[in-house]
Amino acid sequence: MKKLTILLILIPFLFTTCKKKEVLPKSFPQINTLEPVVQSNGVTMFGQVQGFNGETVTDHGFVWSTTNQNPILDSAYSISLGNKSDLTKFEAKVNRGFQQGLRTFYRAFVKTDKNVVYGQREAFSPASGVLHIVNDFYPKQVTWLDTITVQGSYFDLITENNIILLNPDIKVNVHYASDSIIKFVVPDRIADSANNFQLKIGEVTAPSLDPFRLKNATITQVTPASPAINDTVLIEGRYFHPSNILKTFNRVFFDGFEAKVLDANTNEIQAVVPIGLNKATYDIKVQSGELITVTTANLPPVEILDVSPKELNTGEVITITGKNFSPIETNNEVIVGGKKLPVLESSTQFLRCRVYANQGGFNDLKVSFAGQTDSLKNAVFVKNLPNFTDFSPKQAHEGDTIFLDVSSVRVSTGWSESRDYILFGSERASIYLRNGKYFCIVPSMTATQVKPSLYAGLGSYNIQLDEDFTLLPPEINSVEAYSQGLYKLYGKGLGLGTAEMGAYTVNVTSPGVVSIPEFGVSNTNLELGKYKLKFINKAGQSATHIVSISVKQAINVGESFNHLVYHFHFTHNNEGYYLWTNGELKKFNFATETTTSLASFPAVQRSGAGFFKIDDKLYMVSGLSSEGTGYTKEVWEYNITNNTWVQKNNFSGAARRYSIGFSINNKGYVAFGYDGLNWLTDNWEYDQLNDTWTQKNSLGTTFSFQTNTYTDNKNGEVYVSTLNTLRKYNASTDTWQTLFDNPREYYSRFIFEYGGKLYGGTFYNSDASKFRLRQFDESDNTWKDQLILGNFTNYFPKHFRVNNKVYISRDYSSYIYEFNPDPPVKY
């Protein structure tokens, strides 16, 4: 009830406070756009005006567009009907600004002194359309940036709607437009001498009937009149291109050589005379787009001002100062005493030449360039001419040194066509000077006997001696083999030529180096053997050498040998056994090339353990623990037959690593090694039946690591090789004998017996990449090279003796290489 009372009170209040909103009169005319009448020859548009309210009509008409649905005066086609005081309804017939069938939007408009008012939008589709027409233009001949006036009909009154198209990719904006006239500026981008254009309004284009033509450039003056090379020239004229920014215009050529243009405008061009100019009278051509104009000019004559030094030996360099020389050396001709000199360096103001004269004493100087010449009498005094009187020795090998009795020659400090040299037939040899003596190196000759001659001054002097030089035939003393079939020959006269080995003939292009991939040690199909290597020099002389191909890449065991426990490998029943650092013991069958995993080592891994084999038992003694627990004295026995490991009594000597192990007459031995502080010399014997150790006579001198052994059970002796020594131990007499000791010449890597001879694998102390297979000759206690293998670094090889063959492993490789120290003859 209370709510109803409040509502009844509010209702009268609301009615008494509401007033009717006052409608204010509009301050501008109201325009209606009426429906057009489409005809075959145009469209009649209609508009109607209501309510002026005292405003003055300054213009009225219609606007239309095919793209803007609400066209306005500033951006659409339009027709103006002018001012009218009694304006009510108006109309106009138009036939431009549209195309047949293209939907067009239009509105009526009235412009007063205060406003521009548009009617509502109407649309129509024209039944026809009258296009704009280009009737003529002027002027017909122009230059860049001139204004062209185009006359015609039905142009767009909106200036930016008129577009000029040139050739046909250049668009030019119109800067003035009326119904019958437009104006545009000739752009500086055009290069053609004749240019048709099209006027585009909307999507419709109208072509000009004729092209406008660019005025041909003309040269009126060149300053200076006779410019020299590198001078800056001012070329004056008319109708040049107005800008130097566009590099394809205003190109300047001096006798066909293009010049650098520094600046340009319609009346002037600044350019630099190019250095290639080589004529006294030449054309200057200016090319502005397709427009070309030409004039002529003259080079100033050359002039000699001074020469330094004025006195010199033949082959020395003089400097000629002057004017108007060519910066290109070969364009200048310099003659001293009737002999043309090589020009080493040149500019417009100096020439540097090497002097060669026909005679000593005073010589005239003449300099010519571009057909112009200047000369000086007695300008250069030449003191000494080249001479060649003798050489020694009179016979030598290719690559030998020949001493020369020569004078006033230019010695070689590197390859240069201007040096002096000795000719051996057709082959040249550079002349060198050392410790006051001239000499040359015998080149690769094509004849065995020639008369040497001195070739000096680029052929200015050719002095031939009347005494023969005899080329000695080559000699091969030794051969180094490399893994990819590369053989390095050592000897005398081993230069360029050809080489033959087996069925192969190859060219030798690097002195003393023969490349025959088929004989590379990595070729698994290579047949080991003794081959005859024949080298033939370019003169047809030859030398031969027997090359023992003793090693080849044989078997891939599938795992890299750098993971082997140091020294732990052995052969049993023609199978190889090796222990990896992870404790895996594996057996490799060389016949089937298969690997079998055996019982893993059950204890902590160790390195540098000594090992020996007695019958089918292998013993591993001492070593350094891989878990950081130090040296161990443990002894482990591996039973090959049962494939089991058993720990035996501890080693009685000091714990060590890098020891050697061997067995003689069913007794095992462990000797030498390193205990962490000292290199040891002791020797211990193991009794397999009693599992006991007995100390034997020590060596008495220190051994280091990398010690290797070969056991001769027939005589109860063992050969021990380490680094650079070879010693023999007799178990029966318990004595040591030194056979070879050469302080650190070679590092020994392994030793073995083959064919009743002792062989060792070593490498140079100074070059670990050269591996040598050597045979020990007990008659004089010396090692003799059997094979030199370069690029075969192998610090820790493991070797196996299988079926009368020797196999070795290689560091960081899964391959085993076959060695045959005494291969069969293949030649």
Buried (B, 14 or more C-beta within 10 A) or exposed (E): EEEEEEEEEEEEEEEEEEEEEEEEEEEBBBBBBBEBEBEEEBBEBBBBBEEBEEBEBBBBBBBBBBEEEEBBBEBBBBBBBEBBEEBEEBBBEBBBBBBEEEEBBBBBBBBBEEEBBBBEEBEBEBEBBBBBBBEEBEEEEBBBEEEBEBBBBBBBBBBEBBBBBBBEEEEBEBEEBEBBEBBBBBBBBBBBBEBBBBBBBBEBBBEBEEBBBBBBBBBEEBEEEBBBBBBBBBBBBBBBBBBBEBEEBBBBBBBEBBBEBEEBEBEBBBBBBBBBBBEBEBEBBBBBBEBBBEBEBBBBBBEBEEBEEEEBBBBBBBBBBBBBBBBBBEBBBBBBBEBBBBBEEBBBBBBBBBBBBEEBEBBBBBBBBBEBBBEBEEBBBBEEBBBBEEBEEEBBBBBBBBEBEBBBBBBBEEEEEEBBBBBBBEBBBBBBBEEEEBBBBBBBBBBBEBEBBBBBBBEBBEBEBEEEBEBBBBBBEEBBBBBBBBBBBBBBBBBBBBBBBBEBEBEBEEBBBBBBEEBBBBBEEBEBBBBBBBBBBBBEBBBBBEBBBBBBBBBEBEBBBBBBBBBBBBBBEBBBBBBBBEBBBBBBBBEEEEBEEBBBBEEBBBBBBBBBBBEEBBBBBBBBBBEEEEBBBBBBBBEBEEEEBEEBEBBBBBBBBBBBBBBBEEBBBBBBBBBEEEBBBBBBBBEBEEEEBEEBEBBEEEBEBBBBBBBBEEEBBBBBBBBBBBBBBBBEEEEBEEBBEEEEEBBBBBBBBBEEBBBBBBBBBEEEEBBBBBBBEEEEEEBEEBBBBBBBBBEBBBBBBBEEBBBBBBBEBBBBBBBBBBBEEBE
